[in-house]
Amino acid sequence: MAEKIPLEDAYQNMAPKDVWKRFYDMTQIPRRSLHEEKVRAYLVSFGNGLGLQTIVDNVGNVLIRKAPTPGMENRKGVILQAHMDMVADQTPDTVHDWDNDPIAAYVDNDWVRAEGTTLGADDGIGVALAMAVLESATIASGPLEALFTVNEEAGMDGATGLAPGLLTGDILINLDGEIEGDFTIGCAGGEAAAIQVPYKETGLPGGMAAYRVAVQGLQGGHSGLEINLGRGNAAKLLVRFLKDGAGRYGLRVSQIDSGTAANAIPRDGSALVCIPWGREPDFLAHISEYEGILKSELGAVETDLSVTAAVADPPPRIMNDKAQRDLVNALYGTPQGVIRMSDNVANLVETSTNMGVVHAGDRAMEVENRIRSSVDTSIDDVGSMLSSVWELAGAQVEFSGRYPGWKPNPESPLVLLMSDVYMALFAQEPNIGAVHAGLECGTIYGKYPNLDMISIGPTNQKVHTTDEQLFVPSVQKVMDLLVETLHQIPLK
Ligand SMILES: [Zn+2]
């Protein structure tokens, strides 16, 4: 079998032909996130060319409306939604002008990939599916809207800026899913919770030795999608050591450093500490004892973790007694990890929180947490837990970047309908689930709380990387599911 046929030469023989033609078009239009002018112009001229009502909203999203086909006038309105931007990445030896160059997409047996760059099937294939429905003269559908959003990948600006009241449909089918056969029916909302607190220091008393204690070698990971995998949080593990050491042999803290971002589980962390002369053997014994404890508690998951101490230059100052006690207690008491699992979706984390950054030194400490939940009131609840702990330490928690969750409803009429359609078409159950991370659907749901929503898509692997690859046969299956679902949409 031939390999690596340019998509340009192959798409005319690929099914469904209309979808692949539009996907090919998408590969020809530069559309990295925040630079969607060209793809927006293309979509507007596409809508206008079909004589369809085409609107550009004030953040640059494109909405195209298609009237119902004969006999379908009284069906519920359906919104097809996809994002027009793509992640721009390239291999080190690839020269690519993201403002002008097309994607060099090719077909290799059952997969479409790109030469040296991201493919942009995330979410170019979603855009192509919606376009194929809009321009079809044969697909039966009720009132239809296609919403193409800007900048999903680098901030969800399109969904965030979407005006309430613009969409008229009752049902939203998001086409940004990554596995054919997966029905996503919920996602997490969240917010950032940051603490910035000044504290008092004292000069380093005589008779103390300085060490840098390091907790290292943990896996880290995404604070939503990987929060339930039992991984250690290096910042929390470090704080536990500091608290024990202070109680046992008078350990004093000068600096703490762990983590890079609120939405990542810290992989490593270190603290500059001072130990009274004569207690160093206790400290060093504690280091190896603590490493043993962590290996016994976490070793099945964290196979490479280590706890070490290295002699350091004595710092001029340390936290004063009260600052160290209050701050270490607050860090230790800050909730971490999974707070609650979902009652109605198997294995879904409903609520979690992650302490992702801790920096203390030079009389100021900053702590950054990320709270997530598919239940909005639970975001408030965890926020109050954080405030409660930090108020005891005399600090305020600042909340920002709040976005709403999408609470899964496995019994929704849309989910039941599409499950039946999927079974009838493919003699197989779909995998119904939800994600513990933010999706555009959640943000849209926050503005349109009466929408019945689902997220689906063809199988597109390794998205956001230069190995991104779209599974050709899955595109026909998604189109078949879409067409039959539109046909069976219930009466208004
Ligand atoms: Zn996407």
Boltz pocket constraint, residues with backbone or C-beta under 6 A from the ligand:
constraints:
  - pocket:
      binder: B
      contacts: [[A, 83], [A, 122], [A, 123], [A, 152], [A, 176]]
      max_distance: 6.0
